Amino acid sequence: MASTSERSKFTSKSMMRTVTLHKESRHVKLGIQFFSKWDVDRRAKKLTSDEQQILEQSAIVQEPPTNGPAAGLFYPGERIVLINNFLVQDPHDAARQLGSASGDVVIQVLPAFEGFDLSKPFDELPNASLAGSSGLSKATKEALRVLLHGLAPPTTVSQDKPTMPALNCMGSPPLSPPLSPQLSPPPGKILASARRHRDAQREAQQAMQFVRTHKLNHSELSNAKAVPKKEKESTLFKSFIDKVSKGQLFGKAAKTRSKASATPIVASPPVSNRPDSAVSSAVPSAVPSAQSSARGRMHSLISVMLEDADHVDDELEEKEEETSMVETQAAQHLSDLQRPASRVRAIFSDLDGTIVHFPAWFEEHGIKIVSRDEQAKRAVVESPTGEQRVCRLLPSSTMGDGLVSERTVELIAELRARGVIFVIVTAARKSTLFEREPLLPPSDAYVCETGSRIYRGGLDALDEAWAKGFEEVSGPLERELDVSERPEPLWQLFRRFQAEVPGLKCDARSYYGCFRVDTQGNTAVEAALRACIEAHLPHGITWAMNLGKYDFFPSASGKGNAVAYLQAVYGVRADESCCLFDDDNDLPMAERCAVHYLPGLTSQSVSRAAAEHPEWHVASKAGQGVFAIEECLEQLLERVVREQEGGTVDVEGGGGSGVAAPTASKGPAAAISS
């Protein structure tokens, strides 16, 4: 995966805009469709290997949604590169990030690739604001519009020239392109449109050469003295002047028509006129805002168009087949995502119910504690078949004795010895994690408080950069202040629950980035809480079920977002990541990973998800505590050993009783859901 600095260097040549939308919950579908398969043409060979990799790690919008919170906010061809400050690794990752996000979602978007909209002549686009019968391509008209009116063009550098088979990834109804000079239509039938594209490019070359040679402005276009007689008599020029005189290109009529039917959008900020200006790939505020020199920027655009025209004839002969568009429904599970199988490089694991097990759960499955030494912090458990395991006895909690088997610790150590990153991701409060840590398996990072706290390199190394991302919702994580005095929205909600939901147990002890409430099985309290959530849940806050209780936390944190952040930090892709989990609040984390092992099914939502994802590996000993997690880890280790020694790479599951995903079929890629 390309580094942040490499991505920043590449994206600095383009203008990034920010889109902010709100999802009431992670179950709300945005309906954004992405191109899921890349077929970069020969011109992209000009890119360096780093730039090529970055190019393939963005998500290109194929169809914007017609309704919902994202309606009217995106254009075909635009590239989503950051979601809540997390780098997008590929279209699948973008879909997972958008799908699991809730509350306020901040999305950084780059414009369409230069030439992307030329896959279909501009005159064929419905409702185009500058449409006419002159035969000029959209890019030509926009370039002229920029030159004559001093507007910064919404295009990117000449290196950005991919062509991609289109894919309807969400099953949304087709959408006519919004009225905007930034439009990029989805590629259609390549063979036919390529010929039209060639003709349009030739006329574009003539028109742009004409304007550049004579340095014409708007008034000079109709001045016969400024135009040589030969060119003035050309069909192209006559058509062009006719459109100008009627206001169909640059006059009031075109502006009025555009204003009347345009779809509301978040406007792109102007482009910096500095050729070396940098756009931070992680900090939205770093986007430059200096106004560009329109004529200077225009010159590079002209040269790009003329250069493009030289390549069209050669490329046309290579396009022997037409590209079809494949539509699929939004509810695609991970086994359908057509991606090459990758080796497991990182494991993100839940703690309670996954690594740590409690009698309240495993005794129902015939597992029992046969000996217990609190002073030595040791216990022995036995299975119904008489197998025994020596376990570490964690400090007692409301759930009773927490047990981690020594075999579990050994298996995790073996995985880490083979270079696999292991991260513990838990909803536990800070004090609980710190108290348990000496008895837990050593890990590369620890995440607690439902994704709010991230520690790398030991528990004395809080990732402050991560915590800053939601500080205005939760307040500083290291601030020692009573919950009654914390002014932020998260704690205002906590106090509202205390005041307005009688019988609700509200818990903020040693919590600084989240809090927990418990209805204690009372249906009346549950109903009152749900009503309060429906009426008063603020933007920027979301919730999830954990151990039968409600956890509330900033939307920018959460287990899924924390995993995405660490994947970027460690340079690990989603398809190289494995998730060990069992409960509802783990599902966003699972959506960030391609491989899934479940030692138990603690909540109904996870049971349903497992039923919908037959490729997930549910332990044959599910529910049997340490015996179940050992089964999962042993199969994971077998998989890693096989992969590292040159064996096959599974898309899901991996040996034993795991259910392998169906083999990827040839042909168009499957859907990407957002």
Secondary structure, 3 states (H helix, E strand, C coil): CCCHHHHHHHHCCCCCEEEEEEECCCCCCCCCEECCCCECCHHHHHCCHHHHHHHHCCEEEEECCCCCCCCCCCCCCCEEEEECCEECCCHHHHHHHHHHCCEEEEEEEECCCCCHHHHCCHHHCCCCCCCCCCCCCHHHHHHHHHHHHCCCCCCCCCCCCCECCCEECCCCCCCCCCCCCCCCCCCCCHHHHHHHHHHHHHHHHHHHHHHHHHCCCCHHHHCHHHCCHHHHCCHHHHHHHHHHHCCCCCCHHHHHHHHHHCCCCCCCCCCCCCCCCCCCCCCHHHCCCCCCCHHHHHHHHHHHHHHHHHHHHHHHCCCCCCCCCEECCCCCCHHHCCCCCCCCCEEEECCECCCEECHHHHHHHCCEEEEEECCCCEEEEECCCCCEEEEEEEEEECCEEEEEEHHHHHHHHHHHHCCCEEEEECCCCHHHHHHHHHHCCCCCEEEECCCCEEEECCCCCECHHHHHCCHHHHCCCCCCCCHHHCCCHHHHHHHHHHHHCCCCEEECCCCCCCEEEECCCCHHHHHHHHHHHHHHCCCCEEEEEECCEEEEEECCCHHHHHHHHHHHHHCCCHHHEEEECCCHHHHHHHCCCCEEEECCCCCHHHHHHHHHCCCCEECCCCCCCHHHHHHHHHHHHHHHHHHHCCCCCCCCCCCCCCCCCCCCCCCCCCCCCC
